[in-house]
Structures are given as structure tokens and as C-alpha cells.
Amino acid sequence: MKVCFVTTSFVRSANDHYARFVYEQAKSLQAADNGTSVIVVAPHAPGLATSETIDGLDVRRVRYFWPVRFQCLAYQHEGLFETLRHSPLAALQLPLLLLAMLFKLWVAARHADIIHAQWVPTAAIAIVVGWLRRIPIVVSVRGADLNTARNLRVGRVLTRAIIGRMSYVVTVSDEFRDLLALEIGCSKPLVALYNGVDIEQFRPRDRAACRRELGLPEGQVVALYVGGLIERKGVNVLLQALACDTISGRPVNVYLAGEGPQLDALKTLASAERLSERVHFLGKISKDRMHLWMGAANMLVLPSFSEGRPNVVLEAMASGIPVVATAVGGTSELIADGEDGLLFRPGDVTGLASCLNRLLLQPDLAAQLSVRGTEKIARLGLTWPAHGRRLVSIYQQVLGGR
């Protein structure tokens, strides 16, 4: 079986963390079925090859603006939709990107059995190629595309029209599956297909050893955040909670792994709250170092205002560290409050401070959450091999129903 992925985000190397879930999905397919090959059509960026092989995946990158150093739609912050919010030039480049990807997909999908579009915008161009080449299309709806569609009437209309021409629709969470069925009116085969986690890389580790490797003090309380430094992620809420007088016990040091347009504002906030010595901006962390940060941390904090089904929560749970997160999107499906993690309301500074305080004052609770989180990943089978097998089954259903 030959599968052609079309996506607005993809890793730039085997060690890149950007949109890694698409890369992992493609790899899981090839691992699940030796007879499956994957071609990935993705945007180009300065410094990248237009054609390369990454871990057996044939990657075709699309140039869409000249000079190429001004290409700004892909590999920024938290993806296409967030970039469009911050850059007028990106909005100008969007139709150029979609048109360029249409032509590249036409060539790449010449002998494909399935086209798999990541996010709704790429599904729009997949419709054209799929119709002309008579190839069925599967789309993954991951969150930002659906949230945008829900907020705009024209977005709902376009999403309904695009989804209605798919052969199969998969979402990353139960919530998104239900929203597509009830709000968008999806009448196509629809299933929640959860992302997996690499349990060989993300597993409980010796904290002291990880800290020695990273050069961190052994006795420090480390709260880790992983994600874009963008408004939607609510990192300012974490810093404000850190400054609350209600937090007792040992001082908490926050390590922020990520980049984004909120960097300067967050540095200013940390300074204003007199937290500069306890807030550490790590920038982008490569894939081969992330497990060390998970192993070194006392907790992961994810204060987002909206989420799909965040992989970083899966990675933390698999790594055996407690998760403190907002009760939004697929996060609430992963965590049962007080059983295998702690949840608080989006934007609730006091609520987050209370969660941090509980972990500081109740080490037995922290240990319990750590163990139960890891057990839950194993019990639910939230691994990439399981994901790949399920996706192969979906493809077989699509091809069998032609």
C-alpha cells in the first residue's frame, strides 16, 4: 500500500520536535505493515532540501514564495493557524502555499492508494487531486482547524463542505469527534484515533542521573513546560501562579521549553514578578534531549486555554512525572483529576497555585500520580505501534469499500 501524506507541518530532521506527531504517525504505518510506504508532501523552509529521506520516509518539500528566505507560513510557533494570526505576509502566502502543494501532491500521489491529509486546509487540495486521480482521502482533524471553524460561520460551512468529500475522518480526541458529528454535521465514517507515545524514549528514569546530564541542581523543585510561547498556551498564568503567596514549601523553578512571540512579554512578566532567577527559558529542545528534561522534572505544567490531545501530556505520564494541566479538550480525556494528574480551570491562577501547592506539600500524592499516569498509558495502549495498526485497519476499510 502506498500512502501520500499532505501536511502544513512536518519535522525538519529526525531529531526535530516540531509537528513530530505527524512524523510518528507516518513511521507507525510503516512499522505496522512492511508493505506500506509513505510519501510526505510538506512546505519548504530556508535551509531545507526540496527532496530527502528521513528514517525511510520520502519527504517532498514545496517552495511557495520567492526569495525563499521570506517564506514564513511553516515551522513557526504552533503551526499554520497561529502564524496566520501574527503575520499579514503569511496570510498573503497562504493561497500560494496551497496552490504549490496542489501541484506537488498531484505528482507525488501518482501511484498512491490513499491520500491522508493532516488538518482541514490540506484536505481541500487533496479533494482536487483525489477526484482527478480517483484516490480516496482520509483526513486527520487535530484541533486548531476545528477550533477555527467553530468560531467563524464561513469556517463551519467550508469545513462541512470539505469533510463531506472525505472517505474517512479521524480526530485526535473524543471531544473533536463529537463536535464534528454534532456541530459540523459530519456524515462520513468518523472515529477518534488517539496519538501515541514512544514508551522506549519516554519512561521513568533516574531523576538524579538526568539532572547531572543537564547540569541541574539535585535538590531543586523543577516544573517543566513544553510548548509554544503563545497566548493560547497560558504560560503567563503559570508565572502568575508561581508568584502567589499561597505557594508554600520549597521554591519552584520553572523551565520553559519552546519558542514563540510571547517570549519578550514573558521575560518582562518574570522580571516584574521578581521571578527572573526561577524562570528559565530553554528555547527549542531537540527530540533526543526531551526525555532527559522529563526525567529531571518534578512535574509537567500545561496551562493552555485550548488543546487537542497534547502529546506532551502523554510523554509526561509515560515518563512517570505528575501532570498539572487545564481541564480543556483532550487533556480531560487523558487525566482524571486527583487520580492520575491534577486539573484546574483555564486562566485560574489561584487554582494552578493550589495544584502546585498540593504536590509540594503531599509527596505521597505526587508519587501516586506518577505511578498511575504511567499505568494508564500502558492500560489504554497509547503507543505509536497500536496507533499504526489501527490506521492500517482504517485504510483497509476505505479501500475495501471502494
C-alpha positions in Angstrom: 0.0 0.0 0.0 1.3 3.4 -0.9 0.1 6.3 1.2 0.6 10.0 0.5 0.6 12.4 3.4 -0.1 16.1 2.8 0.6 18.4 5.7 1.4 22.0 6.5 3.7 20.9 9.3 6.4 18.2 9.5 9.7 17.6 11.2 12.8 19.2 9.6 15.1 16.4 10.8 14.8 13.1 12.6 15.6 15.0 15.9 13.1 17.8 15.4 10.2 18.1 17.8 8.1 20.3 15.5 4.8 18.6 14.5 6.5 15.3 15.5 3.2 13.6 15.8 2.8 13.6 12.0 6.2 12.0 11.6 5.4 9.4 14.3 2.1 8.6 12.6 3.9 8.0 9.3 6.5 5.9 11.0 3.9 3.9 12.8 2.3 3.0 9.5 5.5 1.6 8.0 6.2 -0.3 11.2 2.6 -1.8 11.3 2.8 -3.0 7.7 6.1 -3.8 5.9 4.3 -3.4 2.6 3.3 0.2 3.3 5.4 3.1 2.0 4.7 6.8 2.8 5.4 9.9 0.8 5.1 13.2 2.7 4.3 16.5 0.9 5.1 19.4 3.2 6.1 23.0 3.0 9.7 24.1 2.3 11.7 26.4 4.5 15.1 28.1 4.1 17.9 25.6 4.6 15.8 22.5 3.9 16.2 20.2 0.9 13.3 20.0 -1.5 13.5 16.2 -1.5 15.0 14.0 1.2 14.5 10.7 3.1 14.0 10.9 6.9 14.0 7.5 8.6 12.7 5.8 5.4 10.0 8.5 4.7 10.2 10.1 1.3 9.7 13.8 2.0 8.9 16.3 -0.8 9.0 19.9 0.3 7.2 22.6 -1.6 8.6 26.1 -2.3 5.8 28.6 -2.3 7.4 32.1 -2.2 10.5 33.8 -3.7 13.0 34.6 -2.5 12.7 31.6 -0.2 14.1 33.4 2.8 10.8 35.2 3.0 8.7 32.0 3.3 7.0 32.4 6.7 4.0 30.1 6.8 5.5 26.9 8.1 7.6 25.9 11.1 6.6 29.0 13.1 5.4 28.8 16.7 2.4 26.5 16.9 1.6 25.9 13.3 -0.3 27.4 10.4 -3.3 28.9 12.2 -1.2 30.6 14.9 1.2 32.0 12.3 -1.7 33.5 10.3 -2.8 35.4 13.4 0.5 37.2 13.7 1.7 37.7 10.2 0.0 39.6 7.4 2.6 38.3 5.0 1.7 34.7 6.0 -1.9 35.4 5.0 -0.7 36.6 1.6 1.3 33.5 1.2 -1.4 31.0 2.1 -3.1 30.7 -1.3 0.4 30.4 -2.9 1.3 27.6 -0.5 -2.0 25.7 -1.2 -1.6 26.0 -4.9 2.1 24.9 -4.8 1.1 21.9 -2.6 -1.7 21.0 -5.0 0.8 20.6 -7.9 3.3 18.7 -5.7 0.6 16.4 -4.4 -0.6 15.7 -7.9 2.9 14.4 -8.8 3.5 12.6 -5.5 0.2 10.8 -5.5 0.5 9.4 -9.0 0.6 5.8 -7.8 -0.9 6.3 -4.3 -3.7 4.1 -2.9 -4.6 6.6 -0.1 -4.2 10.3 0.4 -4.0 11.2 4.1 -4.5 15.0 4.7 -3.3 16.4 8.0 -5.7 19.2 9.1 -8.7 20.5 7.1 -6.9 23.1 4.8 -4.7 20.4 3.2 -7.8 18.2 2.8 -9.2 20.9 0.5 -6.4 20.4 -2.0 -6.5 16.7 -1.5 -10.1 16.7 -2.8 -8.9 18.0 -6.1 -6.1 15.5 -6.5 -8.2 12.6 -5.1 -11.0 13.4 -7.6 -8.8 13.6 -10.6 -6.7 10.5 -9.7 -9.7 8.6 -8.2 -7.9 8.1 -4.9 -9.8 8.0 -1.5 -8.9 10.6 1.1 -8.6 10.3 4.9 -8.3 13.5 7.0 -6.9 13.9 10.5 -8.6 16.7 12.4 -6.3 17.8 15.1 -7.7 20.8 16.9 -6.6 24.2 15.5 -8.5 23.6 12.3 -11.7 22.6 14.1 -11.5 25.4 16.7 -11.1 28.0 13.9 -14.1 26.5 12.0 -16.3 26.7 15.1 -15.6 30.4 15.7 -16.4 31.5 12.2 -19.6 30.8 10.3 -17.8 30.7 7.0 -15.4 28.3 8.6 -18.2 25.9 9.6 -19.6 26.0 6.1 -16.2 25.3 4.4 -15.3 22.6 6.9 -18.6 20.9 6.4 -18.1 21.0 2.6 -14.6 19.6 2.8 -15.3 16.9 5.4 -18.3 15.8 3.3 -16.0 14.8 0.5 -13.7 12.6 2.6 -13.7 8.9 2.6 -12.9 8.7 6.3 -12.4 11.2 9.1 -10.2 10.7 12.2 -9.8 13.0 15.2 -7.3 13.1 18.0 -9.9 13.2 20.7 -13.4 12.1 21.6 -14.4 15.8 22.0 -13.5 16.6 18.5 -15.2 13.5 17.1 -18.4 14.6 18.9 -18.1 18.2 17.8 -17.7 17.2 14.1 -20.8 15.0 14.4 -23.0 17.4 16.3 -21.8 20.9 15.2 -20.4 20.4 11.8 -22.8 17.6 10.8 -20.2 15.1 9.6 -21.9 12.2 7.9 -18.8 10.3 6.8 -17.2 7.4 8.8 -15.8 9.2 11.8 -13.5 7.8 14.6 -11.3 9.1 17.4 -7.8 7.8 16.7 -5.5 8.8 19.6 -1.9 9.8 19.2 0.6 7.5 20.8 3.8 8.0 22.7 7.2 6.5 22.3 7.4 4.4 25.5 11.0 3.4 24.8 12.1 7.0 25.0 9.6 8.3 27.5 9.7 6.1 30.5 10.5 6.5 34.2 14.2 7.4 34.7 16.6 8.2 37.5 16.0 11.8 38.3 19.4 12.4 39.7 21.1 11.0 36.6 19.0 13.1 34.3 19.8 16.2 36.3 23.6 15.5 36.2 23.3 15.1 32.4 21.5 18.5 32.2 23.6 20.3 34.8 20.6 20.9 37.1 20.9 21.1 41.0 19.7 17.9 42.5 17.7 19.4 45.3 15.7 21.9 43.1 12.0 21.7 42.5 11.6 21.7 38.7 8.3 22.4 37.0 8.6 21.8 33.2 6.5 23.4 30.5 6.9 22.2 26.9 5.2 24.0 24.0 5.0 27.3 22.1 5.3 30.6 23.9 2.0 31.8 22.5 -1.1 33.4 24.1 -3.2 30.3 23.8 -0.8 28.2 25.9 -1.4 30.4 29.0 2.3 30.5 30.1 1.6 33.8 31.8 -0.9 32.1 34.1 1.9 29.7 35.2 4.2 32.6 36.0 1.5 34.5 37.9 0.7 31.3 39.9 4.4 30.9 40.7 4.3 34.4 42.3 1.3 33.6 44.5 1.8 33.9 48.3 -0.3 30.7 48.7 2.5 28.5 47.4 4.5 27.2 50.4 7.4 24.9 50.9 10.4 24.9 48.7 10.8 27.4 45.8 9.6 26.1 42.4 11.9 26.7 39.4 10.1 26.7 36.1 11.8 25.6 32.9 10.1 26.7 29.7 11.0 24.6 26.6 9.7 26.3 23.5 9.8 29.4 21.3 7.2 32.0 20.2 6.0 35.6 20.0 5.3 35.8 23.8 9.0 35.4 24.7 9.7 39.0 25.5 6.4 39.6 27.2 7.0 36.5 29.4 10.5 37.7 30.3 9.1 41.1 31.2 6.4 39.4 33.4 9.0 37.2 35.1 11.1 40.3 35.9 8.0 42.3 37.2 7.1 39.4 39.5 10.7 39.1 40.7 10.9 35.6 39.3 13.8 36.0 36.9 16.1 33.7 38.9 13.4 31.0 39.0 12.1 31.1 35.4 14.4 29.6 32.8 13.8 30.0 29.0 15.3 26.9 27.3 14.3 27.6 23.7 13.7 24.7 21.4 14.7 21.3 22.8 15.6 18.6 20.4 13.9 15.2 20.4 16.9 13.4 21.7 17.1 15.6 24.8 13.4 15.9 25.7 13.4 12.6 27.7 16.1 14.0 29.9 14.0 17.0 30.8 11.0 14.8 31.5 13.2 12.6 33.7 14.7 15.6 35.6 11.4 17.3 36.3 9.2 17.0 39.4 6.1 17.9 37.4 4.8 19.0 34.0 2.6 22.0 33.9 0.4 22.8 30.8 -1.8 25.9 31.5 -3.4 26.0 28.0 -6.7 27.7 27.2 -7.4 25.1 24.5 -5.8 21.8 23.4 -6.4 18.9 21.1 -5.0 15.8 22.8 -1.5 17.1 23.8 1.4 14.7 23.2 3.4 16.4 25.9 0.9 15.1 28.5 1.3 11.6 27.1 5.1 11.9 27.3 5.0 13.2 30.9 2.6 10.4 32.0 4.8 7.8 30.3 7.9 9.3 31.9 6.3 9.0 35.4 6.1 12.6 36.4 2.8 14.2 37.7 0.9 16.4 35.3 -0.8 19.6 36.3 -3.0 20.9 33.4 -6.1 22.8 32.4 -9.3 20.8 32.0 -9.7 21.5 28.3 -10.0 19.4 25.1 -8.4 16.0 25.1 -6.4 16.7 28.2 -9.6 16.0 30.3 -9.8 12.7 28.5 -6.3 11.7 29.5 -6.4 12.9 33.1 -8.8 12.1 35.9 -8.4 14.9 38.4 -6.8 13.6 41.6 -6.3 10.1 40.3 -3.6 10.3 37.6 -3.0 14.1 37.4 -4.3 17.4 38.6 -6.7 19.7 36.6 -7.7 23.3 37.0 -9.8 25.8 35.1 -8.2 27.8 32.2 -6.9 31.1 33.4 -7.4 30.2 37.1 -4.1 31.5 38.7 -5.3 30.6 42.2 -6.4 27.1 41.0 -3.0 26.4 39.5 -1.2 27.7 42.6 -3.3 25.3 44.7 -2.3 22.4 42.5 1.4 23.2 42.7 1.0 23.6 46.5 -0.7 20.1 46.8 2.3 18.5 45.0 4.8 20.4 47.2 3.1 19.5 50.5 1.9 16.0 49.6 4.8 14.0 48.3 2.8 10.8 48.6 0.2 12.3 46.2 2.9 13.2 43.7 4.3 9.7 43.8 0.8 8.2 43.4 0.0 10.4 40.4 3.4 9.4 38.8 2.7 5.7 39.1 -0.9 5.9 38.0 -0.1 8.1 34.9 2.4 5.5 33.7 0.0 2.7 34.4 -2.7 4.5 32.4 -0.6 4.8 29.3 0.1 1.0 29.4 -3.5 0.1 30.2 -5.0 2.2 27.4 -2.3 1.1 24.9 -1.5 4.7 23.9 1.6 3.8 21.9 2.5 4.5 18.3 2.6 0.8 17.3 -1.0 0.5 18.4 -1.9 3.7 16.5 -0.2 2.4 13.3 -2.1 -0.9 13.4 -5.4 0.9 13.8 -4.7 3.3 11.0 -3.8 0.5 8.6 -7.1 -1.1 9.5 -8.9 2.2 8.6 -7.1 2.3 5.3 -8.2 -1.2 4.6 -11.8 -0.4 5.3 -11.6 2.6 2.9 -10.0 0.6 0.1 -12.4 -2.4 0.7 -15.4 -0.1 0.4 -14.4 1.4 -3.0 
